[in-house]
Amino acid sequence: MRILLVEDNPDILANMADYLTIRGYTVDCARDGLSGLHLAVTAHYDLLVLDIMLPGIDGYTLCQRLREDARRDTPVIMLTARDQLDDRLLGFRAGADDYLVKPFALSELAARIEAVLRRSLGGGKRQLRVGDLSYDLDTLEVERAGKRLKLNPVGLKLLALLMQKSPHVLRRDALEEALWGDDCPDSDSLRSHVHQLRQVIDKPFAQPLLHTVHGIGYRLAE
């Protein structure tokens, strides 16, 4: 699932992006209304999380243009510090599907995203599967051959990235950027986390799924 976050506060934006990526979503970001509108009409997204107070054009205008000019029915969750009924009604009239008042818990945002996606997609679980390995993105439960596996947050995020791109190779630099952005701890961090992931998802089983492509990166495939 691909989500666009449009939020001008860099800290809120980074927190949302990190949390949703860990939960297995592919996340793109914009920090002003015009950039957000451009991305929303030129790329496919399963859902938009849209702040109302934005530079350029505000969230109401962005949502209205998305609905009326671009004819896009992409689900929209609006974020705002305004909690008055009239403000919420204005958001719904502009085309929003749900409304979340700041400050909010990231877990509530994730729950609202899941609920809106279930309605828009007609229900169903969001689950990744490679061979006998499965990852439920809603419950964060990982199983292989019916056995429940325990991973730390970085391991979950790394696994989601590899499973979403399976069977293709993910380059080291792309993985490092997805996991840590510009703050990669050190050159051996990715190797260490890949090793830990391999110990959990491969070592107890006969067939390895996580493969190193020397000099390039890693792939997850049967």
FENJO-V70418 format. One line per field, one symbol per residue. phi: phi as a letter, one per 30 degrees, with the letter a starting at -180 (. if undefined). burial: + if it has 24 or more other ideal C-beta (glycine too) atoms within 12 Angstrom, else -. Layout:
phi=???
burial=???
//
This chain:
phi=.cbcccaddddddddddddddedjdcbcbbcbdddddeddccbcbdaccbdddbdibddededdddddddhcceebcccaddcdedddddddddjdcabbcddbddddedddedddddddciijccbcbbiccbbdddciccbbhicdccbdedddddddddddcecddcdedddddddbidcdeadcddedddddddddccedbdcdcccdceiblbbcad
burial=+++++++++--++-+++++++++++++++++++-+++-+++---++++++++++--+++++++++++----+-+++++++------+---+--+++++++++-+-+--++-+++-++--------+-+-++-+++++--+++++----+-+--+++++++++++++---+-+--++-+++---------+--++-+++-+++------+++-----++++--
//
